């Protein structure tokens, strides 16, 4: 049985004390996914994106961010 390979891509602090971690997950058979782990205290949620969904999600994030005023 093959195990997933996980490569840490980055971490950032989010609102209300949450921590976001991004990882590349390489599955047996060659499929690659982007994992976003949202940790709040002892609780966490993993969301995994296929490449097409990651591109779409990234576009939505950029679109929203560009509509916000500069600064915090």
PDB file of N, CA, C and O in Angstrom, chain B, residues numbered from 101:
ATOM      1  N   UNK B 101       0.845  -1.186   0.000  1.00  0.00           N
ATOM      2  CA  UNK B 101       0.000   0.000   0.000  1.00  0.00           C
ATOM      3  C   UNK B 101       0.882   1.238   0.000  1.00  0.00           C
ATOM      4  O   UNK B 101       1.739   1.386   0.871  1.00  0.00           O
ATOM      5  N   UNK B 102       0.683   2.130  -0.967  1.00  0.00           N
ATOM      6  CA  UNK B 102       1.478   3.345  -1.069  1.00  0.00           C
ATOM      7  C   UNK B 102       0.897   4.435  -0.191  1.00  0.00           C
ATOM      8  O   UNK B 102      -0.314   4.516   0.015  1.00  0.00           O
ATOM      9  N   UNK B 103       1.769   5.252   0.310  1.00  0.00           N
ATOM     10  CA  UNK B 103       1.323   6.394   1.107  1.00  0.00           C
ATOM     11  C   UNK B 103       1.372   7.652   0.263  1.00  0.00           C
ATOM     12  O   UNK B 103       2.140   7.744  -0.695  1.00  0.00           O
ATOM     13  N   UNK B 104       0.542   8.626   0.631  1.00  0.00           N
ATOM     14  CA  UNK B 104       0.585   9.928  -0.023  1.00  0.00           C
ATOM     15  C   UNK B 104       1.886  10.625   0.331  1.00  0.00           C
ATOM     16  O   UNK B 104       2.402  10.479   1.439  1.00  0.00           O
ATOM     17  N   UNK B 105       2.408  11.385  -0.623  1.00  0.00           N
ATOM     18  CA  UNK B 105       3.543  12.263  -0.338  1.00  0.00           C
ATOM     19  C   UNK B 105       2.992  13.656  -0.126  1.00  0.00           C
ATOM     20  O   UNK B 105       2.179  14.140  -0.914  1.00  0.00           O
ATOM     21  N   UNK B 106       3.442  14.306   0.952  1.00  0.00           N
ATOM     22  CA  UNK B 106       2.934  15.634   1.307  1.00  0.00           C
ATOM     23  C   UNK B 106       4.094  16.615   1.322  1.00  0.00           C
ATOM     24  O   UNK B 106       5.115  16.376   1.967  1.00  0.00           O
ATOM     25  N   UNK B 107       3.927  17.724   0.605  1.00  0.00           N
ATOM     26  CA  UNK B 107       4.936  18.777   0.534  1.00  0.00           C
ATOM     27  C   UNK B 107       4.312  20.072   1.073  1.00  0.00           C
ATOM     28  O   UNK B 107       3.346  20.584   0.507  1.00  0.00           O
ATOM     29  N   UNK B 108       4.869  20.590   2.162  1.00  0.00           N
ATOM     30  CA  UNK B 108       4.358  21.843   2.730  1.00  0.00           C
ATOM     31  C   UNK B 108       4.689  23.005   1.809  1.00  0.00           C
ATOM     32  O   UNK B 108       5.832  23.158   1.377  1.00  0.00           O
ATOM     33  N   UNK B 109       3.679  23.829   1.508  1.00  0.00           N
ATOM     34  CA  UNK B 109       3.851  24.978   0.616  1.00  0.00           C
ATOM     35  C   UNK B 109       3.861  26.304   1.355  1.00  0.00           C
ATOM     36  O   UNK B 109       4.483  27.260   0.890  1.00  0.00           O
ATOM     37  N   UNK B 110       3.195  26.386   2.482  1.00  0.00           N
ATOM     38  CA  UNK B 110       3.174  27.645   3.216  1.00  0.00           C
ATOM     39  C   UNK B 110       2.118  27.648   4.297  1.00  0.00           C
ATOM     40  O   UNK B 110       1.252  26.777   4.361  1.00  0.00           O
ATOM     41  N   UNK B 111       2.219  28.660   5.147  1.00  0.00           N
ATOM     42  CA  UNK B 111       1.301  28.810   6.272  1.00  0.00           C
ATOM     43  C   UNK B 111       1.043  30.291   6.476  1.00  0.00           C
ATOM     44  O   UNK B 111       1.938  31.114   6.280  1.00  0.00           O
ATOM     45  N   UNK B 112      -0.184  30.636   6.871  1.00  0.00           N
ATOM     46  CA  UNK B 112      -0.475  32.030   7.204  1.00  0.00           C
ATOM     47  C   UNK B 112      -1.526  32.095   8.291  1.00  0.00           C
ATOM     48  O   UNK B 112      -2.337  31.184   8.455  1.00  0.00           O
ATOM     49  N   UNK B 113      -1.494  33.181   9.022  1.00  0.00           N
ATOM     50  CA  UNK B 113      -2.474  33.419  10.066  1.00  0.00           C
ATOM     51  C   UNK B 113      -3.690  34.083   9.441  1.00  0.00           C
ATOM     52  O   UNK B 113      -3.556  34.965   8.592  1.00  0.00           O
ATOM     53  N   UNK B 114      -4.876  33.658   9.860  1.00  0.00           N
ATOM     54  CA  UNK B 114      -6.129  34.201   9.336  1.00  0.00           C
ATOM     55  C   UNK B 114      -6.895  34.886  10.467  1.00  0.00           C
ATOM     56  O   UNK B 114      -6.446  34.933  11.612  1.00  0.00           O
ATOM     57  N   UNK B 115      -8.040  35.403  10.116  1.00  0.00           N
ATOM     58  CA  UNK B 115      -8.882  36.106  11.092  1.00  0.00           C
ATOM     59  C   UNK B 115      -9.301  35.182  12.228  1.00  0.00           C
ATOM     60  O   UNK B 115      -9.392  33.967  12.055  1.00  0.00           O
ATOM     61  N   UNK B 116      -9.552  35.764  13.375  1.00  0.00           N
ATOM     62  CA  UNK B 116     -10.067  35.086  14.568  1.00  0.00           C
ATOM     63  C   UNK B 116      -9.184  33.943  15.048  1.00  0.00           C
ATOM     64  O   UNK B 116      -9.684  32.938  15.553  1.00  0.00           O
ATOM     65  N   UNK B 117      -7.871  34.093  14.891  1.00  0.00           N
ATOM     66  CA  UNK B 117      -6.937  33.113  15.418  1.00  0.00           C
ATOM     67  C   UNK B 117      -6.802  31.838  14.602  1.00  0.00           C
ATOM     68  O   UNK B 117      -6.158  30.890  15.051  1.00  0.00           O
ATOM     69  N   UNK B 118      -7.380  31.793  13.436  1.00  0.00           N
ATOM     70  CA  UNK B 118      -7.266  30.602  12.589  1.00  0.00           C
ATOM     71  C   UNK B 118      -5.895  30.577  11.911  1.00  0.00           C
ATOM     72  O   UNK B 118      -5.267  31.616  11.711  1.00  0.00           O
ATOM     73  N   UNK B 119      -5.454  29.390  11.568  1.00  0.00           N
ATOM     74  CA  UNK B 119      -4.188  29.188  10.859  1.00  0.00           C
ATOM     75  C   UNK B 119      -4.486  28.385   9.596  1.00  0.00           C
ATOM     76  O   UNK B 119      -5.153  27.352   9.652  1.00  0.00           O
ATOM     77  N   UNK B 120      -3.988  28.866   8.456  1.00  0.00           N
ATOM     78  CA  UNK B 120      -4.162  28.167   7.181  1.00  0.00           C
ATOM     79  C   UNK B 120      -2.832  27.569   6.765  1.00  0.00           C
ATOM     80  O   UNK B 120      -1.799  28.238   6.804  1.00  0.00           O
ATOM     81  N   UNK B 121      -2.862  26.319   6.370  1.00  0.00           N
ATOM     82  CA  UNK B 121      -1.675  25.633   5.864  1.00  0.00           C
ATOM     83  C   UNK B 121      -1.997  25.103   4.480  1.00  0.00           C
ATOM     84  O   UNK B 121      -3.059  24.518   4.270  1.00  0.00           O
ATOM     85  N   UNK B 122      -1.082  25.305   3.528  1.00  0.00           N
ATOM     86  CA  UNK B 122      -1.249  24.760   2.181  1.00  0.00           C
ATOM     87  C   UNK B 122      -0.218  23.659   1.970  1.00  0.00           C
ATOM     88  O   UNK B 122       0.953  23.808   2.319  1.00  0.00           O
ATOM     89  N   UNK B 123      -0.677  22.552   1.391  1.00  0.00           N
ATOM     90  CA  UNK B 123       0.196  21.416   1.121  1.00  0.00           C
ATOM     91  C   UNK B 123      -0.130  20.850  -0.259  1.00  0.00           C
ATOM     92  O   UNK B 123      -1.283  20.859  -0.691  1.00  0.00           O
ATOM     93  N   UNK B 124       0.895  20.361  -0.936  1.00  0.00           N
ATOM     94  CA  UNK B 124       0.693  19.578  -2.147  1.00  0.00           C
ATOM     95  C   UNK B 124       0.670  18.118  -1.730  1.00  0.00           C
ATOM     96  O   UNK B 124       1.586  17.643  -1.059  1.00  0.00           O
ATOM     97  N   UNK B 125      -0.371  17.412  -2.123  1.00  0.00           N
ATOM     98  CA  UNK B 125      -0.524  16.000  -1.789  1.00  0.00           C
ATOM     99  C   UNK B 125      -0.427  15.208  -3.079  1.00  0.00           C
ATOM    100  O   UNK B 125      -1.253  15.372  -3.977  1.00  0.00           O
ATOM    101  N   UNK B 126       0.590  14.341  -3.174  1.00  0.00           N
ATOM    102  CA  UNK B 126       0.755  13.474  -4.343  1.00  0.00           C
ATOM    103  C   UNK B 126       0.239  12.098  -3.974  1.00  0.00           C
ATOM    104  O   UNK B 126       0.781  11.436  -3.090  1.00  0.00           O
ATOM    105  N   UNK B 127      -0.810  11.674  -4.656  1.00  0.00           N
ATOM    106  CA  UNK B 127      -1.445  10.392  -4.384  1.00  0.00           C
ATOM    107  C   UNK B 127      -0.764   9.282  -5.174  1.00  0.00           C
ATOM    108  O   UNK B 127      -0.126   9.532  -6.196  1.00  0.00           O
ATOM    109  N   UNK B 128      -0.908   8.068  -4.692  1.00  0.00           N
ATOM    110  CA  UNK B 128      -0.435   6.913  -5.446  1.00  0.00           C
ATOM    111  C   UNK B 128      -1.101   6.941  -6.813  1.00  0.00           C
ATOM    112  O   UNK B 128      -2.304   7.184  -6.908  1.00  0.00           O
ATOM    113  N   UNK B 129      -0.356   6.703  -7.845  1.00  0.00           N
ATOM    114  CA  UNK B 129      -0.913   6.780  -9.193  1.00  0.00           C
ATOM    115  C   UNK B 129      -0.637   8.108  -9.858  1.00  0.00           C
ATOM    116  O   UNK B 129      -0.920   8.268 -11.045  1.00  0.00           O
ATOM    117  N   UNK B 130      -0.086   9.080  -9.117  1.00  0.00           N
ATOM    118  CA  UNK B 130       0.360  10.320  -9.715  1.00  0.00           C
ATOM    119  C   UNK B 130      -0.556  11.522  -9.597  1.00  0.00           C
ATOM    120  O   UNK B 130      -0.156  12.616  -9.994  1.00  0.00           O
ATOM    121  N   UNK B 131      -1.758  11.378  -9.075  1.00  0.00           N
ATOM    122  CA  UNK B 131      -2.652  12.533  -8.946  1.00  0.00           C
ATOM    123  C   UNK B 131      -2.110  13.505  -7.894  1.00  0.00           C
ATOM    124  O   UNK B 131      -1.670  13.092  -6.822  1.00  0.00           O
ATOM    125  N   UNK B 132      -2.149  14.776  -8.211  1.00  0.00           N
ATOM    126  CA  UNK B 132      -1.704  15.814  -7.268  1.00  0.00           C
ATOM    127  C   UNK B 132      -2.893  16.670  -6.874  1.00  0.00           C
ATOM    128  O   UNK B 132      -3.697  17.062  -7.720  1.00  0.00           O
ATOM    129  N   UNK B 133      -2.998  16.956  -5.590  1.00  0.00           N
ATOM    130  CA  UNK B 133      -4.057  17.806  -5.058  1.00  0.00           C
ATOM    131  C   UNK B 133      -3.445  18.890  -4.195  1.00  0.00           C
ATOM    132  O   UNK B 133      -2.351  18.725  -3.655  1.00  0.00           O
ATOM    133  N   UNK B 134      -4.149  19.992  -4.067  1.00  0.00           N
ATOM    134  CA  UNK B 134      -3.766  21.049  -3.140  1.00  0.00           C
ATOM    135  C   UNK B 134      -4.640  20.903  -1.903  1.00  0.00           C
ATOM    136  O   UNK B 134      -5.867  20.930  -1.996  1.00  0.00           O
ATOM    137  N   UNK B 135      -4.007  20.748  -0.746  1.00  0.00           N
ATOM    138  CA  UNK B 135      -4.756  20.642   0.513  1.00  0.00           C
ATOM    139  C   UNK B 135      -4.646  21.952   1.268  1.00  0.00           C
ATOM    140  O   UNK B 135      -3.549  22.466   1.487  1.00  0.00           O
ATOM    141  N   UNK B 136      -5.792  22.490   1.664  1.00  0.00           N
ATOM    142  CA  UNK B 136      -5.826  23.654   2.539  1.00  0.00           C
ATOM    143  C   UNK B 136      -6.365  23.164   3.882  1.00  0.00           C
ATOM    144  O   UNK B 136      -7.492  22.675   3.970  1.00  0.00           O
ATOM    145  N   UNK B 137      -5.553  23.300   4.914  1.00  0.00           N
ATOM    146  CA  UNK B 137      -5.967  22.910   6.263  1.00  0.00           C
ATOM    147  C   UNK B 137      -6.264  24.180   7.042  1.00  0.00           C
ATOM    148  O   UNK B 137      -5.418  25.068   7.146  1.00  0.00           O
ATOM    149  N   UNK B 138      -7.464  24.261   7.586  1.00  0.00           N
ATOM    150  CA  UNK B 138      -7.883  25.392   8.410  1.00  0.00           C
ATOM    151  C   UNK B 138      -7.919  24.892   9.849  1.00  0.00           C
ATOM    152  O   UNK B 138      -8.692  23.995  10.186  1.00  0.00           O
ATOM    153  N   UNK B 139      -7.082  25.475  10.685  1.00  0.00           N
ATOM    154  CA  UNK B 139      -7.016  25.049  12.077  1.00  0.00           C
ATOM    155  C   UNK B 139      -7.478  26.188  12.974  1.00  0.00           C
ATOM    156  O   UNK B 139      -6.989  27.314  12.880  1.00  0.00           O
ATOM    157  N   UNK B 140      -8.426  25.872  13.841  1.00  0.00           N
ATOM    158  CA  UNK B 140      -8.924  26.822  14.841  1.00  0.00           C
ATOM    159  C   UNK B 140      -8.881  26.107  16.183  1.00  0.00           C
ATOM    160  O   UNK B 140      -9.722  25.259  16.480  1.00  0.00           O
ATOM    161  N   UNK B 141      -7.886  26.464  16.987  1.00  0.00           N
ATOM    162  CA  UNK B 141      -7.710  25.773  18.261  1.00  0.00           C
ATOM    163  C   UNK B 141      -7.371  24.313  18.012  1.00  0.00           C
ATOM    164  O   UNK B 141      -6.424  24.008  17.287  1.00  0.00           O
ATOM    165  N   UNK B 142      -8.136  23.415  18.604  1.00  0.00           N
ATOM    166  CA  UNK B 142      -7.896  21.988  18.423  1.00  0.00           C
ATOM    167  C   UNK B 142      -8.641  21.411  17.227  1.00  0.00           C
ATOM    168  O   UNK B 142      -8.409  20.263  16.848  1.00  0.00           O
ATOM    169  N   UNK B 143      -9.527  22.191  16.633  1.00  0.00           N
ATOM    170  CA  UNK B 143     -10.319  21.724  15.492  1.00  0.00           C
ATOM    171  C   UNK B 143      -9.629  22.068  14.185  1.00  0.00           C
ATOM    172  O   UNK B 143      -8.988  23.113  14.071  1.00  0.00           O
ATOM    173  N   UNK B 144      -9.759  21.193  13.202  1.00  0.00           N
ATOM    174  CA  UNK B 144      -9.251  21.528  11.880  1.00  0.00           C
ATOM    175  C   UNK B 144     -10.135  20.920  10.812  1.00  0.00           C
ATOM    176  O   UNK B 144     -10.832  19.928  11.025  1.00  0.00           O
ATOM    177  N   UNK B 145     -10.077  21.562   9.643  1.00  0.00           N
ATOM    178  CA  UNK B 145     -10.824  21.117   8.471  1.00  0.00           C
ATOM    179  C   UNK B 145      -9.866  21.074   7.299  1.00  0.00           C
ATOM    180  O   UNK B 145      -9.139  22.036   7.054  1.00  0.00           O
ATOM    181  N   UNK B 146      -9.858  19.955   6.564  1.00  0.00           N
ATOM    182  CA  UNK B 146      -9.059  19.837   5.355  1.00  0.00           C
ATOM    183  C   UNK B 146      -9.970  19.967   4.141  1.00  0.00           C
ATOM    184  O   UNK B 146     -11.041  19.362   4.077  1.00  0.00           O
ATOM    185  N   UNK B 147      -9.522  20.769   3.180  1.00  0.00           N
ATOM    186  CA  UNK B 147     -10.209  20.902   1.898  1.00  0.00           C
ATOM    187  C   UNK B 147      -9.171  20.593   0.836  1.00  0.00           C
ATOM    188  O   UNK B 147      -8.102  21.202   0.819  1.00  0.00           O
ATOM    189  N   UNK B 148      -9.472  19.656  -0.050  1.00  0.00           N
ATOM    190  CA  UNK B 148      -8.529  19.293  -1.102  1.00  0.00           C
ATOM    191  C   UNK B 148      -9.081  19.703  -2.456  1.00  0.00           C
ATOM    192  O   UNK B 148     -10.246  19.456  -2.769  1.00  0.00           O
ATOM    193  N   UNK B 149      -8.223  20.334  -3.258  1.00  0.00           N
ATOM    194  CA  UNK B 149      -8.603  20.862  -4.563  1.00  0.00           C
ATOM    195  C   UNK B 149      -7.836  20.142  -5.661  1.00  0.00           C
ATOM    196  O   UNK B 149      -6.623  19.959  -5.556  1.00  0.00           O
ATOM    197  N   UNK B 150      -8.537  19.734  -6.714  1.00  0.00           N
ATOM    198  CA  UNK B 150      -7.891  19.295  -7.942  1.00  0.00           C
ATOM    199  C   UNK B 150      -7.324  20.552  -8.620  1.00  0.00           C
ATOM    200  O   UNK B 150      -7.750  21.661  -8.297  1.00  0.00           O
ATOM    201  N   UNK B 151      -6.378  20.399  -9.547  1.00  0.00           N
ATOM    202  CA  UNK B 151      -5.777  21.587 -10.173  1.00  0.00           C
ATOM    203  C   UNK B 151      -6.774  22.570 -10.768  1.00  0.00           C
ATOM    204  O   UNK B 151      -6.625  23.775 -10.567  1.00  0.00           O
ATOM    205  N   UNK B 152      -7.781  22.102 -11.490  1.00  0.00           N
ATOM    206  CA  UNK B 152      -8.764  23.030 -12.086  1.00  0.00           C
ATOM    207  C   UNK B 152      -9.535  23.798 -11.021  1.00  0.00           C
ATOM    208  O   UNK B 152      -9.765  24.999 -11.162  1.00  0.00           O
ATOM    209  N   UNK B 153      -9.933  23.112  -9.962  1.00  0.00           N
ATOM    210  CA  UNK B 153     -10.662  23.775  -8.880  1.00  0.00           C
ATOM    211  C   UNK B 153      -9.767  24.755  -8.141  1.00  0.00           C
ATOM    212  O   UNK B 153     -10.232  25.813  -7.716  1.00  0.00           O
ATOM    213  N   UNK B 154      -8.483  24.421  -7.980  1.00  0.00           N
ATOM    214  CA  UNK B 154      -7.536  25.331  -7.316  1.00  0.00           C
ATOM    215  C   UNK B 154      -7.378  26.621  -8.126  1.00  0.00           C
ATOM    216  O   UNK B 154      -7.338  27.712  -7.559  1.00  0.00           O
ATOM    217  N   UNK B 155      -7.288  26.491  -9.454  1.00  0.00           N
ATOM    218  CA  UNK B 155      -7.179  27.692 -10.306  1.00  0.00           C
ATOM    219  C   UNK B 155      -8.431  28.550 -10.184  1.00  0.00           C
ATOM    220  O   UNK B 155      -8.336  29.772 -10.081  1.00  0.00           O
ATOM    221  N   UNK B 156      -9.596  27.927 -10.197  1.00  0.00           N
ATOM    222  CA  UNK B 156     -10.842  28.674 -10.080  1.00  0.00           C
ATOM    223  C   UNK B 156     -10.947  29.365  -8.718  1.00  0.00           C
ATOM    224  O   UNK B 156     -11.341  30.528  -8.637  1.00  0.00           O
ATOM    225  N   UNK B 157     -10.593  28.646  -7.651  1.00  0.00           N
ATOM    226  CA  UNK B 157     -10.617  29.205  -6.303  1.00  0.00           C
ATOM    227  C   UNK B 157      -9.641  30.373  -6.190  1.00  0.00           C
ATOM    228  O   UNK B 157      -9.976  31.407  -5.610  1.00  0.00           O
ATOM    229  N   UNK B 158      -8.441  30.216  -6.738  1.00  0.00           N
ATOM    230  CA  UNK B 158      -7.445  31.288  -6.710  1.00  0.00           C
ATOM    231  C   UNK B 158      -7.964  32.535  -7.424  1.00  0.00           C
ATOM    232  O   UNK B 158      -7.767  33.654  -6.951  1.00  0.00           O
ATOM    233  N   UNK B 159      -8.619  32.339  -8.548  1.00  0.00           N
ATOM    234  CA  UNK B 159      -9.190  33.472  -9.278  1.00  0.00           C
ATOM    235  C   UNK B 159     -10.244  34.198  -8.469  1.00  0.00           C
ATOM    236  O   UNK B 159     -10.284  35.429  -8.463  1.00  0.00           O
ATOM    237  N   UNK B 160     -11.098  33.453  -7.787  1.00  0.00           N
ATOM    238  CA  UNK B 160     -12.116  34.079  -6.945  1.00  0.00           C
ATOM    239  C   UNK B 160     -11.485  34.865  -5.795  1.00  0.00           C
ATOM    240  O   UNK B 160     -11.948  35.955  -5.459  1.00  0.00           O
ATOM    241  N   UNK B 161     -10.429  34.313  -5.193  1.00  0.00           N
ATOM    242  CA  UNK B 161      -9.737  35.029  -4.118  1.00  0.00           C
ATOM    243  C   UNK B 161      -9.131  36.334  -4.619  1.00  0.00           C
ATOM    244  O   UNK B 161      -9.264  37.374  -3.975  1.00  0.00           O
ATOM    245  N   UNK B 162      -8.470  36.277  -5.761  1.00  0.00           N
ATOM    246  CA  UNK B 162      -7.841  37.480  -6.327  1.00  0.00           C
ATOM    247  C   UNK B 162      -8.908  38.513  -6.679  1.00  0.00           C
ATOM    248  O   UNK B 162      -8.752  39.698  -6.385  1.00  0.00           O
ATOM    249  N   UNK B 163      -9.981  38.064  -7.302  1.00  0.00           N
ATOM    250  CA  UNK B 163     -11.062  38.986  -7.677  1.00  0.00           C
ATOM    251  C   UNK B 163     -11.608  39.711  -6.447  1.00  0.00           C
ATOM    252  O   UNK B 163     -11.796  40.927  -6.474  1.00  0.00           O
ATOM    253  N   UNK B 164     -11.861  38.970  -5.375  1.00  0.00           N
ATOM    254  CA  UNK B 164     -12.370  39.579  -4.151  1.00  0.00           C
ATOM    255  C   UNK B 164     -11.348  40.545  -3.555  1.00  0.00           C
ATOM    256  O   UNK B 164     -11.698  41.664  -3.181  1.00  0.00           O
ATOM    257  N   UNK B 165     -10.095  40.118  -3.464  1.00  0.00           N
ATOM    258  CA  UNK B 165      -9.059  40.938  -2.842  1.00  0.00           C
ATOM    259  C   UNK B 165      -8.847  42.247  -3.594  1.00  0.00           C
ATOM    260  O   UNK B 165      -8.607  43.284  -2.976  1.00  0.00           O
ATOM    261  N   UNK B 166      -8.933  42.206  -4.916  1.00  0.00           N
ATOM    262  CA  UNK B 166      -8.734  43.418  -5.714  1.00  0.00           C
ATOM    263  C   UNK B 166      -9.859  44.429  -5.530  1.00  0.00           C
ATOM    264  O   UNK B 166      -9.677  45.611  -5.826  1.00  0.00           O
ATOM    265  N   UNK B 167     -11.002  43.991  -5.052  1.00  0.00           N
ATOM    266  CA  UNK B 167     -12.131  44.906  -4.817  1.00  0.00           C
ATOM    267  C   UNK B 167     -12.076  45.545  -3.430  1.00  0.00           C
ATOM    268  O   UNK B 167     -12.894  46.411  -3.121  1.00  0.00           O
ATOM    269  N   UNK B 168     -11.128  45.131  -2.594  1.00  0.00           N
ATOM    270  CA  UNK B 168     -11.046  45.638  -1.229  1.00  0.00           C
ATOM    271  C   UNK B 168     -10.113  46.853  -1.158  1.00  0.00           C
ATOM    272  O   UNK B 168      -9.185  46.965  -1.959  1.00  0.00           O
ATOM    273  N   UNK B 169     -10.350  47.753  -0.214  1.00  0.00           N
ATOM    274  CA  UNK B 169      -9.435  48.898  -0.067  1.00  0.00           C
ATOM    275  C   UNK B 169      -8.042  48.428   0.384  1.00  0.00           C
ATOM    276  O   UNK B 169      -7.898  47.385   1.022  1.00  0.00           O
ATOM    277  N   UNK B 170      -7.049  49.208   0.043  1.00  0.00           N
ATOM    278  CA  UNK B 170      -5.668  48.880   0.433  1.00  0.00           C
ATOM    279  C   UNK B 170      -5.518  48.902   1.946  1.00  0.00           C
ATOM    280  O   UNK B 170      -6.258  49.599   2.641  1.00  0.00           O
ATOM    281  N   UNK B 171      -4.564  48.143   2.450  1.00  0.00           N
ATOM    282  CA  UNK B 171      -4.302  48.101   3.885  1.00  0.00           C
ATOM    283  C   UNK B 171      -4.859  46.858   4.505  1.00  0.00           C
ATOM    284  O   UNK B 171      -5.138  45.878   3.813  1.00  0.00           O
ATOM    285  N   UNK B 172      -5.024  46.888   5.813  1.00  0.00           N
ATOM    286  CA  UNK B 172      -5.529  45.713   6.527  1.00  0.00           C
ATOM    287  C   UNK B 172      -6.957  45.552   6.187  1.00  0.00           C
ATOM    288  O   UNK B 172      -7.605  44.623   6.670  1.00  0.00           O
TER     289      UNK B 172
END
